Structures are given as structure tokens and as C-alpha cells.
Amino acid sequence: MSYGFTFRTYRRKFRQPLQTSHGSWEVREGIILRLVNEKGNVGWGEIAPLPWFGSENLAEAEEFCRQLGETMTAEDLAKIPDTLPACQFGFNSAQENCHSDSVCLAEIAQNCYLLPAGKKALTTWQTAPNQGKQTFKWKIGIGDMAEEIAIFRQLSQALPATAKLRLDANGGLNLATAKQWLEVSDASGKVEFLEQPLPPQQFDEMLNLNAEFLTAIALDESVATLAQLTKCYAKGWRGIFVIKAAIAGSPQSLRQFCRQNQIDAVFSSVLETEIGRQAALKLATEISLHPRALGFGVDHWFAAPEDNWLEKLWKNC
């Protein structure tokens, strides 16, 4: 099986910079792929790198696309190296779409709404849809810890009793501050889980913390790719895995691993477009075992896309 291949790069500016312990992020850049199989069926895919999580960067992904030429085979798709996990996801998702009878428009029953860091969270949560039943994510480990804890206490008291809160440290805490946040979280009874409190190299410490406190810990940066996910599972992690499918690697391999091992997975966005999101949601609906909110409540970070934006992207490049 051979495929005609074209691609276009895109840039989407955030309404306001996204602040995390990795720094400030202002523009989402990525690549849209178009494959056409021998029957004329079109499959769309997206490469949405996140290099500070361990994926390739945009320049590496673009160079890989350029060297392919205008045609590729199924064998070429199978040979995309593990060092290009975002490319693996984008190309293999496009290939799956080529052979699907219809596009899967997955629905999100429960979503997690990403709040801005700092005091803005105290007012922003009120603009989320279905606030009372909503799950919210709030970034920590960015500013002064005492100030963040004070804001957290205000936020947890302001949220409706039915709402849940996820704290995301992006690996920005140390062991002492992680314990302090877990103590505060346990006392509040409001936190669903603390996401990636420590850097990936401190796996054993996170394993111990997960057993020591009531608040669950979820791995994120530690399991960014399928290779990392497999390694953490082999080392004994049986807690929550936050899966950013768009940078995890081959969707077929990810699907197989998750089904075989029945892992507690929470699928999450990398701020991709609707093309990458639909591919990730398709996986989530096939794999997710627990009724946890999915981490795709991020549309409010961007201006609304133009009508027919994909058609315009192809025409203008």
C-alpha cells in the first residue's frame, strides 16, 4: 500500500501565555499531514511536538517530513523511529483515517478545564461550562509556595462541592514541597490527584509518596512516550498514568499496551488542533477504564478557529 503525502506547518497563538514550571509558552506550532491511499481515501494527521516532555522538536519533525518526498509506503510508516514519537502518532493516525469508513467524532462526557496559574484561577473557573460538575486543573510549582497554597485554599473553598481539582506540578517540586502539597491536599479533600510532583528521575520517591498519602499521584512527564510508560509500569507503577497520546508514539502500540495491562489512564491534550484531538479522543474512548474526566478542556486558551481553516491552510501555503 502506498500513499500520496503532503504536509503544512501551522502556528496558533495563545490568548495569554501558558505558565508552567517548564517556563512560559506563547505559541503552539505543529504540522498537519495529509495522506491519500490508492483508493483515493484521505487521512488527516497531526504532529504536535512537546520537546520539554521528551518528544522531538518541530524542526526535527519538519525535517523528517521534508525528506520523505511526495509518496510513502506502509513499510515507511512502520519504520518511523521511536525518537520521533509525535511523528509516529501523526502519521499512523492519518493512516488509520485513510482506512476508516467514517471519521470518528468522539464526544467527551467529562472534561477537565485548564485554569491559568496564580490568582487568575479564582475568577476564571466561573467561566467554565457546567462549573458545578466540572473537573479543573491548576498549575503549581511556579511562584511562591506559600502564596500558591493560600490561593489553593481560596479556590478549593470557592469551588462547588461537586467539583474536583487536579494539581499539576510538571515535575517542579522537591521531596519536601511535594509532601507539603500532599498534606494540604489530603486536608482539603478536594484534590483528585497531584500530577507529576517530582522530576522523572525521582520515580522511586513518587512511588513511595503514592503509598504514603491519601491524595493520589499521577505520572505525566515520566510517561510521555510509550517507551517511558512501559518502563514505569515494569518498575511497579500501578497508579494513574496521564497519557498525552499526541506525543506517546504509535497509536496502535499504545492501544495494545494499555489493553493488555489494564492501566488507569487519563488522556490529556498537548494543545493540538481538532485533528490531533479527535485521534487522541478515539484512543481514549477505546482504552479508558475509569470514569475520569479527560484533559481536553483547553479550547478557551485559543481564539476560535476560522471557518474552513484546514482548507485555507492548504491553499495559502
Residue pairs with C-beta under 8 A, 6 or more apart in sequence:
1 37
1 38
1 73
1 74
2 37
2 38
2 71
2 72
2 73
2 74
3 35
3 36
3 37
3 43
3 71
3 72
3 73
3 74
3 77
3 95
3 98
4 35
4 36
4 70
4 71
5 33
5 34
5 35
5 36
5 68
5 69
5 70
5 71
5 72
6 33
6 34
6 70
6 314
7 31
7 32
7 33
7 34
7 65
8 31
8 32
8 313
8 314
8 317
9 29
9 30
9 31
9 32
9 58
9 62
9 317
10 29
10 30
10 31
10 32
10 273
10 313
11 27
11 28
11 29
12 27
12 28
12 29
12 271
12 273
12 302
13 26
13 27
13 28
13 302
13 303
14 25
14 26
14 27
14 28
14 271
14 301
14 302
15 300
15 301
15 302
15 303
16 116
16 301
17 24
17 25
17 26
18 24
18 25
18 26
18 116
18 271
18 301
19 25
19 116
19 117
19 118
19 139
19 142
20 117
20 139
20 142
20 168
20 170
20 172
21 139
21 141
21 142
21 169
21 170
21 171
21 172
22 52
22 170
22 172
23 52
28 48
28 271
28 272
28 302
29 58
30 46
30 47
30 48
30 49
30 58
30 272
30 273
30 276
31 46
31 47
31 48
31 58
31 61
31 62
31 65
31 90
32 44
32 45
32 46
32 273
32 275
32 310
32 313
33 44
33 45
33 46
33 47
33 65
33 90
33 91
33 94
34 42
34 43
34 44
34 94
34 314
35 42
35 43
35 45
35 72
35 91
35 94
35 95
35 97
35 98
36 42
36 43
36 98
37 43
37 98
37 99
41 98
41 99
42 97
42 98
43 93
43 94
43 95
43 96
43 97
43 98
43 99
43 100
44 94
44 97
44 275
44 310
45 89
45 90
45 91
45 92
45 93
45 94
45 95
45 97
45 275
45 276
45 279
46 90
46 93
46 246
46 272
46 273
46 275
46 276
46 279
47 61
47 65
47 86
47 87
47 89
47 90
47 91
48 86
48 90
48 246
48 247
48 270
48 271
48 272
48 273
48 276
49 55
49 56
49 57
49 58
49 60
49 61
49 86
49 247
50 86
50 224
50 244
50 246
50 247
50 270
51 57
51 58
53 221
53 224
53 244
53 247
53 270
54 85
54 221
54 224
54 225
54 228
54 247
55 85
55 86
55 224
55 225
55 247
56 64
56 83
56 84
56 85
56 86
56 87
60 84
61 84
61 86
61 87
64 80
64 84
64 87
65 87
68 76
74 95
77 91
77 92
77 95
80 87
80 88
80 91
80 92
82 88
82 225
82 226
82 227
82 249
85 224
85 225
85 226
85 247
85 248
85 249
86 246
86 247
88 249
88 250
89 245
89 246
89 247
89 248
89 249
89 250
89 251
89 276
89 279
90 246
90 276
92 250
92 251
92 252
93 251
93 276
93 279
96 251
96 252
96 279
97 103
97 279
103 278
104 278
104 281
104 282
104 285
105 278
106 278
106 281
106 282
106 284
106 285
108 281
108 294
108 296
109 291
110 133
110 135
110 291
110 292
110 293
110 294
111 134
111 135
111 293
111 294
111 295
111 296
111 297
112 134
112 135
112 136
112 137
112 166
112 268
112 293
112 294
112 295
112 296
112 297
113 125
113 128
113 129
113 134
113 135
113 136
113 137
113 297
113 300
114 136
114 137
114 295
114 297
114 298
114 301
115 121
115 124
115 125
115 136
115 137
115 138
115 139
116 124
116 139
117 138
117 139
117 140
117 142
117 143
118 142
118 143
118 148
118 151
119 151
121 136
121 138
121 151
121 155
122 151
122 154
122 155
122 158
125 131
125 134
125 136
125 155
125 158
125 159
125 163
127 300
128 134
128 136
128 297
131 159
131 160
131 163
132 160
132 162
132 163
133 162
133 163
134 163
134 164
134 293
135 163
135 164
135 165
135 166
135 192
135 292
135 293
136 159
136 163
136 164
136 165
136 166
137 165
137 166
137 167
137 168
137 195
137 295
137 297
138 152
138 155
138 165
138 166
138 167
138 168
139 168
139 169
139 170
140 148
140 152
140 167
140 168
140 169
140 172
140 173
140 181
141 148
141 169
141 170
141 172
141 173
141 177
142 148
142 172
145 177
145 180
149 180
149 181
149 184
152 167
152 184
152 188
153 184
153 188
155 165
156 165
156 188
156 190
156 191
159 165
159 190
163 190
164 190
164 191
164 192
164 293
165 190
165 191
165 192
166 191
166 192
166 193
166 194
166 195
166 218
167 181
167 185
167 191
167 193
167 194
167 195
168 195
168 196
168 220
169 178
169 181
169 194
169 195
169 196
169 197
169 198
170 195
170 196
170 220
170 221
171 196
171 197
171 198
171 199
171 200
171 220
171 221
173 181
173 197
173 198
174 198
175 198
175 202
175 205
178 194
178 197
178 198
178 205
178 209
179 209
179 213
181 194
181 197
182 194
182 197
182 209
182 212
182 213
182 215
183 213
185 191
185 194
185 213
185 215
186 213
186 214
186 215
191 215
192 216
192 292
193 215
193 216
193 217
193 218
193 240
194 215
194 216
194 217
194 218
195 217
195 218
195 220
195 242
196 218
196 219
196 220
196 221
196 222
196 242
197 206
197 209
197 217
198 205
198 206
198 209
199 221
200 221
200 222
200 228
203 222
203 232
203 235
203 237
206 217
206 219
206 222
207 235
207 236
207 237
209 217
210 216
210 217
210 239
216 239
216 240
217 239
217 240
218 239
218 240
218 241
218 242
218 266
219 232
219 237
219 239
219 240
219 241
219 242
220 242
220 244
220 268
222 228
222 232
223 229
223 232
223 241
223 242
223 243
224 244
224 247
224 248
225 247
225 248
225 249
226 248
226 249
226 250
226 253
226 254
226 257
227 249
229 241
229 243
229 248
229 254
229 257
230 257
232 241
233 261
233 263
238 264
239 264
240 264
240 265
240 266
241 263
241 264
241 265
241 266
242 265
242 266
242 267
242 268
242 295
243 254
243 258
243 265
243 266
243 267
243 268
244 267
244 268
244 269
244 270
245 251
245 254
245 267
245 279
245 280
245 283
245 284
246 269
246 270
246 272
246 276
246 279
246 280
247 270
248 254
251 279
251 283
254 283
254 287
255 283
255 286
255 287
257 263
258 265
258 287
259 287
262 289
263 289
264 289
264 290
265 284
265 287
265 288
265 289
266 288
266 292
266 293
266 294
266 295
267 280
267 281
267 283
267 284
267 287
267 288
267 294
267 295
267 296
268 294
268 295
268 296
269 277
269 280
269 295
269 296
269 298
270 276
271 298
271 301
271 302
272 280
273 305
274 305
275 310
277 296
280 296
281 294
281 296
284 294
288 294
306 312
